[in-house]
């Protein structure tokens, strides 16, 4: 029989709770971050409305308990976050500290897709970038702050709401002159959308179009809770905390609470499980089966390591597997890395029609070439919120066009979107994964390249595990502190065990990362207080910066062996390519203690590029240095190309050679022996500039220009009209 290709989308909807106490507490109250509210307005509320318009396309969504708790708080008016409090503040009464916070955090959005499409928001953004924070505080009028507060919220409405809600559409048309009353109405509209999220999900689940699944309560990496040494199964030399964390019962409790929370919200049992990080291990798989989940999703890297097969990838990946355990059988589906990562990281650079068509063609290429007794199931598992930040119109045009093609192909019997459970019910799995003690060995891995280095192994991460180990042992020394008579202690533990904090450690000193670090310690502090135990002194101070593993002011920690791998760069800053798009498709930048690092993704292999030179030029604002113009032929006499710079690096793209010079006078350049180091692979070039090439007293920022040239003659300005302002502090 010729089957259509079955496709299971699994959307993972998750935001860590940024309350400074447990995941759900009687007090509710203040959240540090606005992301559950903002992503709730745009993605969780918008996607469910979009899905409702395509009832024949069935999908699966993971709603984490800690996200649902926040959505309930916002829907019932029990929560307020720092951004929300500022949004509702009279701008005439803003303190200098509040203005600094607004100017620092209210531009946290993708400039290309969220800020630049709105004229007023772009105007405010460019003033902040060009003139600096102090200038804005001195020169902005109350109306400027009011408009910024409004636009920080307005850009998070989904495309359907913008098109169909007259009031929201009028705000977009107006662009400026927002009042406090307008901002109150914007917030009211957000709450209205959030109030509909859970009922709409329940409605689509009851109709059979949607399957909703759960995850462990506090979103921990389950294999690491059972035994942190599991990380060495796939990375033998990884540095790990000693003694190890080994509390498998915590994973059981978190899974049980996740099931209970789901049952309370949706009135039924969750058949499937989304393990955070798609992280699995043999012990964890058996626990999931013991708790009577029917299926779970993992990453294809775990399956590949378990099978060690040379067979065609589509043959072994696009299947459902039976996993026998001592506590019964469990079905497993495995994420198609390629397709999931294309949506997550790449299609945002395509036009919506190109992206939709490319995805359709790749799916159809996975169909069986002949009739078979068992159809294929392609599993696409990905984030359902941050994915859309890089898309125009937040991905709605792309999804519309993709869904329309899916409907057409479904009518032809070529492709069908299904929930995981309905596929398993119709086609019980026949492939078996079995090994030692009935469990495949090793069935270990995560979606982080198959290992656990995203959550453990760096010095600051291991130190956080040490803190957690001490706290867990303290709780164990209080057998009277059960979940029934001391729920506060257990809520604090579940909060501290969240994967989100460990993922953040080692990634930088952005305010969000610092807040993560502080929230992790506050969970532990609350645990000690709940037990009436003496607080360890180290919890009063930030995690110690060891061995330079935490960047200073950047968002980047790439290892030398993966500088050209895209995944670590998702936490870096990205620069929209203003000119030269035919040569360069993406630019990332970040830094750590020792290096400035840029990554350029070119459109073609480096030796095949027409421009053979990349030029980097920068200066330090407000710092007296020698400055000189760039000696590049045919350089237009216009800003910022005609600025004077302090540093100039010339890189030959064909021969991969670098040259660095420093200005010592108005028109004098001297050779600087500290040259950039180059790492390259195919179309990718990574430029690494040692911090020792900067002044001994490092400035807090620099202004960078990026140019392309051909044999010394100007070709393209990658930076556009604005220099890149790179904050180093």
C-alpha positions in Angstrom: 0.0 0.0 0.0 1.3 3.5 -0.9 1.0 5.7 2.2 1.4 9.5 2.3 4.4 10.8 4.2 3.3 11.4 7.8 4.7 14.4 9.5 4.5 15.1 13.3 5.3 18.6 14.4 6.1 18.9 18.1 6.2 22.5 19.2 8.0 23.1 22.6 6.4 26.1 24.3 8.5 27.0 27.4 9.6 30.0 29.4 11.5 29.6 32.7 9.8 31.2 35.6 11.7 34.3 36.7 10.0 34.6 40.0 12.5 34.7 42.9 10.6 32.0 44.7 9.1 28.7 43.7 7.5 27.8 40.4 4.0 28.4 41.8 3.5 30.1 45.1 0.6 31.5 47.0 2.0 35.0 46.6 2.6 35.0 42.9 3.6 38.6 42.4 6.6 40.0 40.5 8.5 38.4 37.7 11.9 39.6 36.7 11.4 39.0 32.9 8.5 39.8 30.6 9.0 36.9 28.2 6.1 34.7 29.2 3.8 37.7 28.7 5.3 38.8 25.5 5.8 35.4 23.8 2.3 34.6 25.2 0.8 37.5 23.3 2.5 36.8 20.0 3.4 33.1 19.8 1.4 31.0 22.3 -1.7 33.1 21.6 -1.1 33.6 17.9 -0.1 30.2 16.8 -3.1 28.5 18.4 -5.3 30.9 16.4 -3.4 30.1 13.2 -3.7 26.3 13.8 -7.4 26.7 14.3 -7.7 27.9 10.7 -6.3 24.6 9.4 -8.4 21.9 11.2 -7.2 19.1 8.9 -3.5 19.6 9.9 -2.9 17.9 13.2 0.0 18.8 15.4 1.5 18.2 18.9 2.5 20.9 21.4 4.4 20.7 24.6 3.3 23.2 27.2 5.6 23.1 30.2 4.1 23.4 33.7 6.3 26.4 34.6 5.0 28.2 31.5 1.4 27.3 32.2 1.7 28.6 35.8 2.9 32.0 34.5 0.2 32.2 31.9 -2.4 31.5 34.5 -0.9 34.3 36.7 -1.0 36.8 33.9 -4.5 35.7 32.8 -5.9 36.2 36.3 -4.1 39.5 36.9 -1.9 38.1 39.7 1.5 38.8 38.1 3.5 41.8 37.1 7.0 41.9 35.7 9.5 44.7 35.7 8.8 45.7 32.1 5.1 45.7 32.7 5.5 47.9 35.8 7.6 50.4 33.7 5.1 50.3 30.8 2.3 51.4 33.2 4.4 54.2 34.8 3.7 57.9 34.1 6.7 58.9 32.0 6.8 62.4 33.6 7.7 60.7 36.9 10.3 58.3 35.7 13.5 58.3 37.9 16.9 58.5 36.3 17.4 54.8 37.3 14.2 53.9 35.6 15.2 55.7 32.4 18.5 53.9 32.4 16.6 50.5 32.7 14.2 51.4 29.9 17.0 52.5 27.6 19.0 49.4 28.4 16.3 46.7 28.1 13.4 48.0 26.0 15.2 47.5 22.8 15.6 43.7 23.4 14.2 42.6 20.1 15.5 41.5 16.7 16.4 44.8 15.0 15.7 43.6 11.4 12.4 41.9 11.9 10.9 43.7 14.9 12.4 47.2 15.3 13.3 48.4 11.7 9.8 47.7 10.2 8.4 50.4 12.6 9.5 53.9 11.7 9.1 55.3 15.2 10.8 52.4 17.0 13.7 52.5 14.5 14.1 56.2 15.1 14.3 55.7 18.8 16.6 52.7 18.4 19.0 54.6 16.1 19.2 57.6 18.5 20.1 55.2 21.3 22.7 53.5 19.2 24.3 56.6 17.7 24.0 59.1 20.5 24.3 56.8 23.5 22.4 56.3 26.8 23.4 59.6 28.5 22.5 61.7 25.5 19.0 60.1 25.4 18.5 60.7 29.1 19.4 64.4 28.7 17.6 65.1 25.4 14.6 62.8 25.2 11.2 64.2 26.1 8.6 62.3 28.0 6.8 61.5 24.8 9.9 59.7 23.5 9.9 57.4 26.5 6.2 56.9 26.2 6.5 55.8 22.6 9.4 53.5 23.4 7.3 51.9 26.2 4.5 51.4 23.8 6.5 49.9 20.9 8.4 47.5 23.2 4.9 45.9 23.7 3.3 46.5 20.4 5.9 44.5 18.4 4.8 41.3 20.3 1.3 41.2 18.8 0.9 38.4 16.2 0.2 39.0 12.6 -3.4 37.8 12.8 -4.2 40.2 15.6 -2.6 43.1 13.8 -4.6 42.3 10.7 -7.9 41.7 12.4 -8.0 43.8 15.5 -8.9 47.4 14.6 -7.5 49.0 17.7 -4.1 47.2 17.4 -4.0 48.1 13.7 -4.7 51.7 14.5 -1.7 51.7 16.9 0.5 50.4 14.2 -0.8 53.0 11.8 -0.3 55.9 14.3 3.3 55.0 15.1 3.8 57.7 17.8 2.2 60.0 20.4 1.2 57.2 22.7 -0.3 58.1 26.0 -0.5 56.3 29.3 -4.1 55.4 28.5 -2.9 53.8 25.2 -0.3 51.8 27.1 -2.9 50.6 29.5 -5.1 49.5 26.6 -2.1 47.7 25.0 -1.5 45.8 28.3 -5.2 45.0 28.6 -5.2 43.6 25.0 -2.2 41.4 26.0 -4.1 40.0 28.9 -7.1 39.4 26.8 -5.0 37.3 24.4 -3.3 35.4 27.2 -6.6 34.6 28.8 -7.6 32.7 25.6 -4.4 30.6 25.3 -5.3 27.6 27.6 -9.0 27.5 26.5 -8.1 27.5 22.8 -5.5 24.8 23.3 -8.1 22.7 25.3 -10.7 23.3 22.5 -8.3 22.1 19.7 -7.2 19.1 21.8 -10.9 18.1 22.4 -11.6 18.3 18.7 -8.7 16.0 17.9 -6.6 18.5 15.9 -4.1 19.0 18.7 -2.2 16.8 21.1 -0.9 18.5 24.2 1.9 16.9 26.2 3.7 17.8 29.3 7.3 17.9 30.7 8.8 17.5 34.2 7.6 20.2 36.5 10.6 22.5 36.8 12.2 21.7 33.4 15.3 19.9 34.6 17.7 17.8 32.5 16.4 14.4 33.7 19.5 12.3 33.0 21.7 14.7 34.9 19.4 14.6 37.9 19.7 10.9 38.0 23.5 11.0 37.7 25.7 13.9 36.4 28.4 11.3 35.4 26.1 10.3 32.6 27.6 13.2 30.7 30.9 11.2 30.3 29.1 8.5 28.4 29.3 10.7 25.3 32.2 13.0 26.4 34.8 11.0 28.2 37.1 13.9 29.1 34.4 16.3 30.2 35.2 18.0 33.6 32.4 17.2 36.0 31.4 18.1 39.6 32.9 15.9 42.3 31.0 14.5 44.2 28.4 13.9 41.5 24.7 14.8 41.7 22.8 11.6 42.0 19.1 12.0 43.0 17.0 10.0 40.5 14.0 10.3 42.9 13.9 14.0 42.0 13.3 13.2 38.4 10.4 10.9 39.4 8.9 13.6 41.6 9.2 16.3 38.9 7.6 14.0 36.3 4.8 13.2 38.7 4.1 16.8 39.3 4.2 17.5 35.6 1.5 14.9 35.1 -0.6 16.3 37.9 -0.4 19.8 36.6 -1.4 18.7 33.1 -4.3 16.7 34.5 -5.6 19.7 36.4 -5.4 22.0 33.4 -6.7 19.7 30.6 -8.7 17.1 32.5 -6.9 14.1 31.1 -3.6 12.2 31.2 -0.7 13.3 29.1 0.2 10.4 26.8 3.5 11.9 25.6 6.5 13.5 27.2 8.9 16.2 26.1 12.1 15.7 28.1 13.9 19.1 28.5 16.8 19.4 26.0 15.4 16.1 24.5 17.9 14.6 26.9 17.6 10.9 27.5 19.5 8.0 29.3 18.6 4.4 29.9 17.6 5.1 33.6 15.5 8.0 32.6 13.7 6.1 29.8 12.8 3.4 32.3 11.4 6.0 34.8 9.2 7.5 32.0 7.8 4.0 31.3 7.3 3.3 35.0 5.1 6.5 35.3 2.9 5.2 32.4 3.7 7.7 29.7 3.1 6.1 26.4 5.7 7.9 24.3 8.5 10.4 24.4 10.5 12.4 21.9 14.3 12.3 21.7 16.9 13.7 19.3 18.2 11.7 16.3 21.8 11.9 17.7 20.7 9.6 20.5 19.2 7.1 18.1 22.3 7.3 15.8 24.6 6.5 18.7 22.4 3.6 19.8 22.0 2.0 16.4 25.5 2.6 15.0 24.1 1.7 11.5 25.3 2.6 8.0 21.8 2.2 6.6 20.0 5.1 4.8 19.2 7.8 7.3 15.6 8.2 6.3 15.0 4.5 6.8 16.0 4.3 10.4 15.2 7.9 11.5 11.6 8.3 10.1 10.1 5.5 12.2 8.6 5.0 15.6 10.4 2.6 17.9 9.2 0.3 20.7 11.5 0.4 23.7 10.9 -2.5 26.1 11.7 -1.9 29.8 11.2 -3.7 33.0 8.1 -1.6 33.6 6.5 -2.1 30.2 7.0 -0.8 26.7 7.4 2.8 25.6 7.2 4.3 22.1 9.9 6.8 21.0 10.0 9.2 18.1 13.2 11.0 17.1 13.6 14.6 16.0 14.9 15.2 12.4 17.8 17.5 13.2 18.1 18.8 9.6 14.5 19.9 9.1 14.0 21.2 12.7 17.2 23.3 12.5 16.3 24.7 9.1 13.1 26.1 10.6 14.8 27.2 13.8 17.9 28.8 12.4 17.9 29.3 8.6 14.5 29.8 7.0 14.2 33.3 8.6 16.7 34.5 6.0 14.6 33.1 3.1 11.5 34.7 1.6 8.4 33.0 3.0 7.5 31.4 -0.3 11.1 30.1 -0.7 11.2 28.7 2.8 7.8 27.0 2.5 8.7 25.5 -0.9 12.1 24.3 0.3 10.6 22.6 3.3 7.8 20.9 1.2 10.4 19.6 -1.3 12.6 18.2 1.5 9.6 16.5 3.0 8.5 14.9 -0.2 12.0 13.7 -0.8 11.6 11.6 2.4 8.6 9.6 1.0 9.1 5.9 0.4 10.1 5.2 -3.2 7.8 2.1 -3.3 4.8 0.6 -1.5 5.5 -0.6 2.0 3.6 -2.1 4.9 4.7 0.5 7.4 4.6 4.3 6.6 7.3 6.8 7.5 6.8 9.4 10.2 9.0 12.5 10.0 9.3 14.2 13.4 10.0 17.9 13.4 10.6 19.1 17.0 11.5 22.7 17.7 11.0 25.8 19.9 7.6 27.4 19.2 8.5 30.9 20.3 12.1 32.2 19.9 12.2 30.5 16.5 10.1 33.3 15.0 12.2 36.2 16.1 14.3 36.1 12.9 11.3 35.8 10.6 9.4 38.6 8.9 5.9 38.9 10.4 7.1 36.5 13.1 6.9 33.5 10.7 3.1 33.7 10.1 3.4 34.3 6.3 5.8 31.3 6.1 3.5 29.1 8.1 0.4 30.2 6.1 2.1 29.3 2.8 3.5 26.0 4.2 0.1 25.0 5.7 -1.7 25.8 2.4 0.6 23.5 0.5 0.2 20.8 3.2 -3.6 20.9 2.7 -3.2 20.6 -1.0 -0.8 17.7 -0.7 -3.0 16.0 1.9 -5.9 16.0 -0.6 -3.7 14.3 -3.1 -2.7 11.7 -0.6 1.0 12.6 -0.6 1.6 14.2 2.8 -0.4 14.3 6.1 0.2 16.2 9.4 -0.6 14.0 12.4 -0.3 14.1 16.1 2.2 11.5 17.5 -0.5 9.6 19.4 -2.8 9.2 16.5 0.0 7.9 14.3 1.0 5.4 17.0 -2.6 4.3 17.5 -3.0 3.7 13.7 0.4 2.2 13.1 1.7 0.5 16.3 5.5 0.5 16.1 7.2 -2.6 14.9 10.9 -1.6 15.2 12.4 -2.5 18.5 15.2 -0.8 20.4 16.6 -3.4 22.8 19.9 -3.9 24.5 21.3 -4.5 28.0 18.5 -5.2 30.5 16.0 -4.5 27.8 17.1 -0.9 27.3 19.4 0.1 24.4 22.9 0.9 25.5 23.7 3.6 25.0 20.4 5.4 24.4 22.0 8.6 25.7 22.1 12.2 24.3 20.3 15.5 23.8 19.7 17.9 21.0 22.9 19.7 21.9 24.9 17.7 19.4 24.2 14.5 21.3 26.0 15.6 24.5 25.3 17.5 27.8 27.9 20.2 27.6 25.1 22.9 27.3 24.3 22.3 31.0 27.5 20.9 32.6 31.3 21.0 32.2 32.2 24.6 32.3 33.6 25.8 35.6 30.7 28.1 36.5 28.2 25.3 35.6 30.0 22.8 37.7 30.2 25.3 40.6 26.4 25.7 40.3 26.0 21.9 40.5 28.2 21.9 43.6 25.8 24.5 45.2 22.9 22.3 44.2 24.5 19.2 45.6 25.1 20.9 49.0 21.5 22.1 49.1 20.1 18.7 48.1 22.0 17.0 50.8 20.8 19.5 53.3 17.2 18.8 52.3 17.9 15.1 52.6 19.1 15.6 56.2 15.5 16.8 57.0 13.3 13.7 56.6 10.5 15.5 58.2 10.5 18.1 55.3 8.1 16.2 53.0 6.3 17.8 50.1 3.1 17.8 52.1 4.4 19.6 55.2 7.2 21.7 53.7 6.2 22.4 50.1 8.2 25.7 50.0 11.5 23.8 50.4 10.6 21.4 47.5 9.3 24.2 45.3 12.7 25.9 45.8 14.5 22.7 44.9 12.5 22.2 41.7 13.2 25.8 40.8 16.9 25.4 41.3 17.0 22.2 39.3 15.8 24.0 36.1 17.9 23.4 33.0 17.6 27.1 32.1 19.9 28.3 34.8 22.7 25.8 33.9 22.3 26.6 30.2 22.8 30.3 31.0 25.9 29.9 33.2 29.1 30.5 31.1 27.3 32.4 28.4 28.1 36.0 29.4 27.3 38.9 31.6 24.2 40.3 29.8 21.5 41.4 32.3 19.4 38.4 31.5 22.3 36.0 32.2 23.0 37.9 35.5 19.4 37.6 36.4 19.5 33.9 35.8 22.4 33.5 38.0 20.8 35.5 40.8 17.5 33.6 40.4 19.3 30.3 40.8 20.9 31.4 44.0 17.6 32.8 45.3 15.9 29.4 44.8 18.7 27.9 46.9 18.5 30.6 49.5 14.7 30.0 49.8 15.4 26.3 50.3 17.8 26.9 53.3 15.3 29.4 54.8 12.4 26.9 54.5 14.5 24.4 56.4 15.6 27.0 59.0 19.2 26.1 58.1 22.2 28.5 58.2 22.7 30.1 54.8 26.1 29.3 53.2 28.0 32.5 52.7 28.8 31.8 49.1 25.1 32.2 48.2 25.4 35.9 49.0 27.8 36.4 46.0 27.6 35.7 42.3 29.1 32.5 41.0 32.8 32.8 40.8 34.3 33.6 37.4 36.9 30.8 36.9 39.3 30.3 34.1 37.7 33.0 31.9 34.8 30.7 31.1 32.3 33.6 31.3 32.6 36.3 28.7 32.7 39.9 29.9 29.7 41.7 28.5 29.1 39.5 25.5 26.8 36.6 24.8 29.3 34.1 23.4 31.3 31.1 24.4 32.4 29.1 21.4 35.1 26.5 21.8 37.9 26.5 19.3 36.7 23.2 17.8 33.2 24.5 17.0 33.7 28.1 16.0 32.2 27.3 12.6 29.3 25.3 14.0 26.1 27.3 13.8 24.5 26.2 17.1 26.9 27.9 19.6 26.4 31.2 17.7 22.7 31.3 18.3 23.5 33.0 21.6 25.7 35.6 20.0 24.7 39.0 18.7 23.8 39.1 15.0 24.3 42.1 12.6 21.9 42.6 9.8 23.8 42.8 6.5 23.1 46.2 5.1 25.1 46.1 1.9 26.8 43.2 0.0 24.0 40.8 0.6 25.0 39.0 -2.6 28.3 38.2 -0.9 27.5 37.8 2.8 24.3 36.3 4.2 24.9 36.6 8.0 27.3 38.2 10.5 27.6 37.2 14.2 29.7 38.8 16.8 30.6 38.3 20.5 33.6 38.3 22.8 35.0 36.6 25.9 37.8 37.5 28.3 40.6 37.0 25.7 39.0 37.6 22.3 36.8 39.6 20.0 35.1 37.2 17.7 33.2 37.7 14.4 31.7 35.1 12.2 30.8 35.8 8.6 28.7 33.4 6.6 29.4 34.1 2.9 27.2 33.1 0.0 29.9 31.1 -1.7 33.1 29.3 -0.9 35.8 31.8 0.1 38.2 31.1 -2.8 35.3 31.6 -5.3 34.2 35.0 -3.9 34.6 38.1 -6.2 35.7 40.4 -3.4 39.0 39.1 -2.2 39.4 41.4 0.8 37.5 41.9 4.1 38.3 45.2 5.9 37.6 45.8 9.6 38.0 49.3 11.0 37.2 50.7 14.4 37.7 53.4 16.9 36.8 54.0 20.6 34.3 56.8 21.2 35.4 59.4 23.8 38.9 58.0 24.1 41.8 60.1 22.7 43.8 58.0 20.2 45.6 58.6 16.9 43.1 58.4 14.0 43.5 58.2 10.3 41.3 57.7 7.2 41.2 54.4 5.4 43.4 54.0 2.3 41.0 52.1 0.1 40.6 53.0 -3.5 37.2 54.3 -4.7 36.0 54.7 -1.1 32.9 57.0 -1.3 33.3 60.3 0.5 30.3 59.8 2.8 29.7 58.8 6.4 30.7 56.5 7.9 33.1 55.5 5.2 35.0 58.8 5.5 35.4 58.6 9.2 38.9 58.4 10.8 39.7 55.1 12.6 42.2 53.9 15.2 42.5 50.2 14.0 42.4 48.7 10.5 42.5 45.0 9.7 42.8 43.8 6.2 42.0 40.1 5.5 42.7 38.4 2.2 39.7 36.0 1.7 41.4 33.9 -0.9 44.7 33.3 0.8 43.4 33.6 4.4 46.0 36.1 5.5 45.5 39.0 7.9 47.2 42.4 8.3 46.6 44.7 11.3 47.7 48.4 11.5 47.1 51.1 14.1 46.8 54.8 13.6 49.6 56.9 15.3 48.7 60.3 13.8 46.2 62.1 11.6 47.4 60.2 8.5 49.9 57.7 9.8 49.4 53.9 10.2 51.9 51.6 11.8 52.0 47.8 11.7 50.5 46.1 14.8 52.0 42.7 15.4 48.8 41.5 17.1 47.0 40.2 14.0 43.6 38.5 13.8 43.5 34.8 13.8 41.4 33.2 11.1 39.3 30.0 11.3 37.5 29.0 8.2 35.4 26.2 6.7 33.7 26.2 3.3 31.6 29.5 3.2 32.3 30.4 6.9 35.0 32.7 8.2 35.6 33.4 11.8 37.9 36.3 12.7 39.4 36.2 16.2 41.1 39.4 17.5 43.0 39.1 20.7 42.1 41.5 23.5 45.9 42.2 23.8 45.5 44.1 20.5 43.3 46.7 22.2 44.6 49.4 24.5 45.9 48.3 27.9 43.0 50.0 29.6 40.2 48.4 27.6 37.5 50.8 26.6 33.9 49.9 27.3 32.9 49.9 23.7 34.1 50.3 20.1 32.5 51.4 16.8 33.2 49.0 14.0 33.0 49.2 10.2 33.0 46.2 7.9 33.8 46.5 4.2 34.5 44.3 1.2 37.0 45.2 -1.5 38.5 43.7 -4.7 42.2 44.1 -5.1 42.2 47.1 -2.8 39.2 48.8 -4.4 36.0 49.4 -2.4 33.0 47.1 -3.3 30.5 46.9 -0.5 29.8 48.4 3.0 28.4 45.6 5.1 27.6 47.9 8.1 25.3 50.2 6.3 24.8 53.8 7.4 25.5 53.0 11.1 28.7 51.6 12.6 28.3 48.6 14.8 28.4 49.7 18.4 30.1 46.8 20.2 29.7 47.0 24.0 32.7 45.4 25.8 31.9 46.0 29.4 
